[in-house]
Amino acid sequence: VREYRRLDLQALFEIVTQPDSGIFVAEDRSGRLVGHVIAMAGRSESCTGEPQGWIFDLSVARDHWGTGVARRLLQRAEDFMRARGLRCLGLGVTTSNQRALTFYERLGFQEERKQMVKLLEPRPTEEGTGNP
């Protein structure tokens, strides 16, 4: 997951330079950054072609989990999409992140599809031929 997020953040420059992208941050009372959401409009649902928004990243400092920061950030992203006339907002979350899955489901997100991955091990070669 960390490698995936690192690669995602490398694409951040491309995202923030798009006119229909927004980055919203949350700070605590002392001005410390405690969360952010990166939202992108200008996407289309792959099956229907309907324009939709996409949450590229939502993150909250662990010491602020359960305080409503993530919910408020997501609401801000939803408002950003509504202002652009969009009716749908999508996001991706790993199946092992049960806390995030529960959070998104509570806020009305529904599973639309599954992405599946299989790790491919090298095939053993036939003895003496070098062929698989």
RARA-V139131 format. One record per residue. N is the residue number from 0. RES is the residue in three letters. PSI is psi in whole degrees, -180 to 180 (NA if undefined). D_CENTER is the distance of its C-alpha to the mean C-alpha in Angstrom with 1 decimal. Layout:
n=N res=RES psi=PSI d_center=D_CENTER
n=N res=RES psi=PSI d_center=D_CENTER
This chain:
n=0 res=VAL psi=-40 d_center=11.8
n=1 res=ARG psi=-42 d_center=13.2
n=2 res=GLU psi=-41 d_center=14.2
n=3 res=TYR psi=-47 d_center=10.9
n=4 res=ARG psi=-36 d_center=9.4
n=5 res=ARG psi=-44 d_center=12.7
n=6 res=LEU psi=-39 d_center=12.6
n=7 res=ASP psi=-44 d_center=9.3
n=8 res=LEU psi=-24 d_center=11.2
n=9 res=GLN psi=-28 d_center=14.2
n=10 res=ALA psi=-1 d_center=12.8
n=11 res=LEU psi=-40 d_center=12.4
n=12 res=PHE psi=-45 d_center=16.0
n=13 res=GLU psi=-39 d_center=15.7
n=14 res=ILE psi=-48 d_center=12.9
n=15 res=VAL psi=-16 d_center=14.9
n=16 res=THR psi=-6 d_center=18.0
n=17 res=GLN psi=140 d_center=17.1
n=18 res=PRO psi=-23 d_center=18.9
n=19 res=ASP psi=33 d_center=16.3
n=20 res=SER psi=148 d_center=13.6
n=21 res=GLY psi=139 d_center=13.6
n=22 res=ILE psi=124 d_center=12.9
n=23 res=PHE psi=137 d_center=14.1
n=24 res=VAL psi=157 d_center=15.4
n=25 res=ALA psi=137 d_center=17.2
n=26 res=GLU psi=152 d_center=20.5
n=27 res=ASP psi=-178 d_center=22.9
n=28 res=ARG psi=-24 d_center=26.6
n=29 res=SER psi=-1 d_center=27.5
n=30 res=GLY psi=6 d_center=25.0
n=31 res=ARG psi=134 d_center=22.8
n=32 res=LEU psi=123 d_center=19.1
n=33 res=VAL psi=-4 d_center=17.4
n=34 res=GLY psi=163 d_center=13.9
n=35 res=HIS psi=158 d_center=11.7
n=36 res=VAL psi=138 d_center=9.0
n=37 res=ILE psi=118 d_center=8.4
n=38 res=ALA psi=139 d_center=8.9
n=39 res=MET psi=128 d_center=10.4
n=40 res=ALA psi=-174 d_center=13.2
n=41 res=GLY psi=17 d_center=15.4
n=42 res=ARG psi=168 d_center=13.5
n=43 res=SER psi=144 d_center=15.3
n=44 res=GLU psi=132 d_center=14.8
n=45 res=SER psi=-29 d_center=16.1
n=46 res=CYS psi=-43 d_center=18.9
n=47 res=THR psi=-20 d_center=20.2
n=48 res=GLY psi=1 d_center=19.5
n=49 res=GLU psi=134 d_center=18.8
n=50 res=PRO psi=140 d_center=17.0
n=51 res=GLN psi=160 d_center=13.7
n=52 res=GLY psi=166 d_center=11.1
n=53 res=TRP psi=134 d_center=7.4
n=54 res=ILE psi=112 d_center=4.9
n=55 res=PHE psi=-39 d_center=4.2
n=56 res=ASP psi=139 d_center=4.4
n=57 res=LEU psi=123 d_center=6.5
n=58 res=SER psi=140 d_center=9.4
n=59 res=VAL psi=138 d_center=12.9
n=60 res=ALA psi=138 d_center=16.1
n=61 res=ARG psi=-37 d_center=17.4
n=62 res=ASP psi=-2 d_center=20.6
n=63 res=HIS psi=8 d_center=19.0
n=64 res=TRP psi=141 d_center=17.2
n=65 res=GLY psi=8 d_center=18.8
n=66 res=THR psi=-2 d_center=20.2
n=67 res=GLY psi=-3 d_center=18.2
n=68 res=VAL psi=-49 d_center=16.3
n=69 res=ALA psi=-42 d_center=12.7
n=70 res=ARG psi=-44 d_center=14.3
n=71 res=ARG psi=-39 d_center=15.9
n=72 res=LEU psi=-43 d_center=13.0
n=73 res=LEU psi=-38 d_center=11.2
n=74 res=GLN psi=-40 d_center=14.7
n=75 res=ARG psi=-41 d_center=15.0
n=76 res=ALA psi=-40 d_center=12.0
n=77 res=GLU psi=-43 d_center=13.6
n=78 res=ASP psi=-39 d_center=16.9
n=79 res=PHE psi=-42 d_center=15.8
n=80 res=MET psi=-43 d_center=15.0
n=81 res=ARG psi=-40 d_center=18.2
n=82 res=ALA psi=-19 d_center=20.2
n=83 res=ARG psi=10 d_center=19.3
n=84 res=GLY psi=16 d_center=20.6
n=85 res=LEU psi=145 d_center=17.5
n=86 res=ARG psi=-12 d_center=17.7
n=87 res=CYS psi=146 d_center=14.3
n=88 res=LEU psi=125 d_center=10.7
n=89 res=GLY psi=165 d_center=8.1
n=90 res=LEU psi=165 d_center=4.6
n=91 res=GLY psi=144 d_center=4.5
n=92 res=VAL psi=140 d_center=6.1
n=93 res=THR psi=145 d_center=9.2
n=94 res=THR psi=-22 d_center=12.4
n=95 res=SER psi=-11 d_center=14.0
n=96 res=ASN psi=73 d_center=11.9
n=97 res=GLN psi=-35 d_center=14.3
n=98 res=ARG psi=-47 d_center=14.0
n=99 res=ALA psi=-41 d_center=10.4
n=100 res=LEU psi=-46 d_center=11.5
n=101 res=THR psi=-43 d_center=14.5
n=102 res=PHE psi=-51 d_center=13.1
n=103 res=TYR psi=-40 d_center=11.0
n=104 res=GLU psi=-41 d_center=14.1
n=105 res=ARG psi=-30 d_center=16.3
n=106 res=LEU psi=8 d_center=14.8
n=107 res=GLY psi=1 d_center=15.4
n=108 res=PHE psi=142 d_center=12.4
n=109 res=GLN psi=148 d_center=14.1
n=110 res=GLU psi=128 d_center=13.5
n=111 res=GLU psi=-37 d_center=14.2
n=112 res=ARG psi=167 d_center=14.5
n=113 res=LYS psi=139 d_center=14.3
n=114 res=GLN psi=130 d_center=13.7
n=115 res=MET psi=149 d_center=16.5
n=116 res=VAL psi=139 d_center=17.6
n=117 res=LYS psi=130 d_center=21.2
n=118 res=LEU psi=126 d_center=22.5
n=119 res=LEU psi=118 d_center=25.7
n=120 res=GLU psi=148 d_center=28.6
n=121 res=PRO psi=140 d_center=31.5
n=122 res=ARG psi=142 d_center=34.2
n=123 res=PRO psi=142 d_center=37.5
n=124 res=THR psi=151 d_center=40.2
n=125 res=GLU psi=138 d_center=43.4
n=126 res=GLU psi=124 d_center=46.1
n=127 res=GLY psi=-16 d_center=48.2
n=128 res=THR psi=-25 d_center=46.6
n=129 res=GLY psi=2 d_center=43.4
n=130 res=ASN psi=146 d_center=41.9
n=131 res=PRO psi=NA d_center=39.0
